[in-house]
Amino acid sequence: MMLSGNPPQGWGLSMFITHEAGVTGRGRNTGWWAGIANLFWWCDREKGVAGMIASQIMPFGDQQVMGQWFACEGAVYATLGQGEGSKTELPDRST
């Protein structure tokens, strides 16, 4: 997940790890991964939630699918009262 400010991130066995809390409400040390056809999952052990968004849209990183991933994840945390939900915006990746 593209995070503004380039915070520290790392690797776990079969996943990427975000070490800092995310703008969607994601907790610290959340594991996540993505597949070539724009499939995304995350597992947030700190807050006890996980989710997945799956598509069959190419190319990888399609902006509409990325927007849906952020919206879905934000909605999960908003429902839990832990995020900004629909206020979450997709970071600008044009630079």
C-alpha positions in Angstrom: 0.0 0.0 0.0 1.4 3.4 -0.9 1.8 5.4 2.3 2.6 9.1 2.3 5.9 10.0 3.9 7.5 6.7 3.1 7.2 5.2 6.6 9.2 2.1 7.5 7.9 -1.1 6.0 9.2 -4.7 6.0 8.6 -8.3 5.1 7.2 -11.3 6.9 6.8 -14.9 5.8 4.6 -14.5 2.7 3.5 -10.9 3.3 4.5 -7.3 3.3 4.3 -5.6 6.7 3.3 -2.0 7.3 5.1 -1.0 10.6 3.1 2.2 11.2 -0.7 2.8 11.4 -2.4 3.5 8.1 -4.7 6.3 7.0 -7.6 3.9 6.6 -7.5 2.9 10.2 -5.1 0.0 9.8 -3.1 -0.8 12.9 0.7 -1.1 13.2 2.4 -4.2 11.9 -0.4 -5.1 9.6 0.4 -7.9 7.0 -0.8 -7.6 3.5 -0.2 -8.7 -0.1 -1.5 -8.2 -3.6 -1.8 -10.4 -6.7 -1.2 -9.5 -10.4 -5.0 -9.4 -11.2 -5.5 -6.7 -8.5 -6.3 -9.0 -5.6 -5.6 -7.5 -2.2 -5.8 -8.8 1.3 -4.7 -7.5 4.7 -4.6 -9.0 8.2 -4.5 -6.5 11.1 -3.7 -8.5 14.3 -3.6 -5.3 16.4 -7.3 -4.5 15.7 -8.5 -8.0 15.0 -9.8 -7.6 11.5 -8.9 -8.8 8.0 -10.2 -8.3 4.5 -9.8 -9.1 0.9 -10.8 -7.4 -2.4 -10.5 -9.4 -5.6 -10.8 -8.5 -9.2 -9.7 -9.8 -12.6 -8.7 -6.4 -14.0 -5.4 -5.8 -15.6 -2.9 -4.0 -15.4 -1.8 -4.4 -11.8 -2.4 -1.1 -9.9 -5.5 -0.1 -11.8 -6.6 3.2 -10.2 -10.3 2.2 -9.9 -9.5 -1.1 -8.2 -7.0 0.7 -5.9 -9.6 3.2 -5.0 -12.0 0.4 -4.1 -9.4 -1.3 -2.0 -8.8 1.9 0.0 -12.6 2.5 0.3 -13.3 -1.1 1.4 -10.5 -1.0 4.0 -11.6 2.4 5.2 -15.2 1.3 5.5 -14.2 -1.7 7.6 -12.4 0.5 10.1 -15.1 3.2 10.0 -17.6 0.5 11.0 -15.4 -0.4 13.9 -15.1 3.3 14.8 -11.3 3.2 14.2 -10.8 5.0 10.9 -11.9 7.8 8.6 -13.8 5.5 6.3 -15.1 7.1 3.2 -13.0 10.2 3.8 -9.9 8.2 2.9 -8.5 9.2 -0.4 -6.2 7.3 -2.7 -2.6 8.7 -2.5 -1.4 10.5 -5.6 0.9 8.0 -7.4 1.5 10.2 -10.5 4.9 11.4 -9.2 
